[in-house]
């Protein structure tokens, strides 16, 4: 007698709960988005690659208390490093780039080439730039700290004026 094991495959549909809120900042309104209670987006007005508003979920400040506290401390100059749990949804390469961004110290910059070198692929500076531009959590994942090879300010999803102001703020050249 042979025993047959039957395997049942169940299709699991995972749903994600999203909430958002909008806060004021020295750089204009910031839209914070949480997926399943974890910060998954920080978007500026008129930001390139900003998802449509209807994808942000219900307006609810509940999951954002710690994020708001840390952003307020950052904008007041009292916080140099964010310690928030983040949900960075992207390709494996994008997530590796975004993790490298988090390693750039407050008040410092890196070039796209330096980030590509840190990833072990010196020829990937364009790909690094594209991933940098799609960073879903601006300011906290500091894509504004990436500059051109000669130190020039190059593209920024939030606009070059905001990038310059953020860099000036972090260097101590401008306080709010």
N, C-alpha and C positions, 0 to 999 in steps of 0.2 A: 504494500500500500504506500503510495507516494503522497506526501503532504504538500499541498500547494499553498503558498502564502499569497494572499491578495493584498495589493497595495492600493490604497485609495488616495487619489490626488485631489486635494481641495484647492480651488482657486481662492486665494485670499486677496481681498480688495482692501488695501490699506488706504485709509483716508487721513488727510492731514488737516489739522485745524489751524487756520491762520487768523491772526489779529493784527491790527496796526493802530498807531497813534501818530499824531503830528506834534512836534515840539518846536519851540522857537530856539534859534541859536544865533551867534554873531554872523553866521554865513547864510542866514535865511532859514525858512522852515525846513525841518528834517522829518522825513517820514520813516518811522521805525516799523519793521515788520517782524513778527514772530511766527515760526512754524512749530506747532506742538509745544508752545511755550518757550522756545529757544530763539534768540535773535538770529534772523536770516536775511535781514535787509536794513540798510540805512541809506536812504536816497534823498538827494537834494532836488530842489525844484529845477526844472529844465535840464535834468541830468541825462546825458546820453546813456542808452541801454537801460533806462528806467522802465520797469514793467508797467503794464496798464493798471490804473487805480483799482479796477474791479478784481484784480488778482491778489490784493492785499488783505482780504477778509474783512471781518467786522471791525468797527472802531472800538477799541477797548484798551485802556491803559494798564490793565492788570499785570501782563507779563513783563512790563518794562521798567519797573521801579528801580532795579539795580542799574540798568542801562542809563536811565535818566540821571541817577545820582552820579555815575561815573562820567557821563558827558558834561554835567555841570561842573564837576571837579576839574576836568580837562580844560574846559573853556575858562575857568577862573585861574588856570595855571598851577593848580595843586596836584594834578594827576599827570604822570608821564607815561604810564603803561596800563593799558586796559586789562582787566582780569575777568572778562565775561566769557561764559560759554557761548560758542557761536555754531551756527549751522551753515556751513559754506557749501552750497549745492553748485556743482560744476563738474567739468571733466577732471580726470585725475591730474592732467598737466596744469589746469587752472588752479586746482586746490594746492598743488605743490608751489606754484608761483605765489598764491595768496599767503601760504605759510611763510615763505621767504620774506614777504612784505612785513609780516608781524615781527620779524627779527631785526628790522631796521630801527635803530634806537631813535628815540624822541630827539628832534633837533638836528638829525643827520639825514643825508640823502645817499642814494645809490643810483647808478646808471642802469639802464636796461641790460647792457653788456655785463655789468658786474653781477646782476641777478642771474643771467644766463650761465655765467661761470659758476656761480654758487650751486646751480642746478646740475652742473656737470656737462653742460652743452653750450659751449661758447658761441656756437653759430645760431643760437635760438633767440637772439635779442628781439627780433620782430615778433616772434610768437609770445615772448614775455610781455611785450607791449600790448598785444591783443588781449592776453589774459588779464593784464593789469587794468585795461579799459573796461573789462566786464566784471570787475570786483563788485559784488553785491552789498558789501558792508563798508562804505566809505568812512573815512576818518579813523574808525576803530581798527580796520585793516588798512594801514596807512599808504594807500597807493599814491597819495600826494607827495610822498617822499622819494619818488622815482623821477629822475631827470635825464636829459640827454647826456651823451658821452662827454661833451664839453661843459657840462653844468647848466646848459640852457633849459628853460622851462618848455617842456613839450607836452602834448596832449594831456588833458585831464577831463574825465567825464563830467565833472562839476563846473568846468570852465577854468581857463587859465588865471582869471582874476582871483577866484577862490583858492586855487592852488598856491598862488603867490602869497595871498593873505595867510593861509595856513602855515606855509613855510616861514614867513616873517614872524608869525605868532610864536612858532616853536623855537625860532632862533633868538627870541627876545626883542626883535626889532619892532614888534607891534603888540600892544596889550589892549584888552577890551575892558 
